[in-house]
Amino acid sequence: PLVPLETHPGDPARVWQIPGARGTVGFISPISAPFCASCNRVRLTADGKLRLCLLRNDEVDLRDMMRAGATDDQLERQLRAGI
């Protein structure tokens, strides 16, 4: 039998464990157990793009802006425009 483990409300996975077993297993169920309202995660891709949600197609390209010499204020404005 799987035993549910307590997780942070913003965690996308619901984590379970078999008593006495090493490790855990997590299930991400965005349709049957949506977590978007409590999600607090952002992702930075390997090519320098910031993704606010894995289910959205839009990204903010930070790498190209930084390579072009963008200031912190310019980066912040771009981030706020992309949200």
C-alpha positions, 0 to 999 in steps of 0.5 A, spaced: 500 500 500 502 507 498 502 512 504 501 519 502 507 524 504 506 531 506 508 536 501 508 543 500 502 546 497 505 549 491 509 542 489 506 539 483 507 532 485 503 528 490 509 524 493 507 517 496 512 511 499 511 504 500 512 503 508 519 500 509 521 501 502 527 506 500 525 512 496 518 515 494 514 516 488 511 522 485 505 523 481 503 529 477 496 530 475 495 537 472 488 535 470 485 531 476 489 535 481 490 542 478 496 545 482 496 552 478 493 556 483 499 555 488 505 554 484 511 558 486 516 555 480 519 558 475 524 554 470 530 557 467 532 553 460 539 551 458 538 556 452 537 562 457 529 562 457 525 563 463 518 559 463 513 561 468 509 555 467 510 548 463 503 548 460 504 555 457 508 556 450 511 563 452 518 564 455 522 570 456 529 570 453 534 572 458 540 570 455 540 574 449 538 580 453 544 579 457 549 578 452 546 585 449 548 588 455 541 589 458 541 592 465 537 589 471 532 594 470 531 592 463 531 585 465 526 586 470 521 590 465 522 585 460 520 579 465 514 583 468 511 584 461 512 577 460 508 575 466 
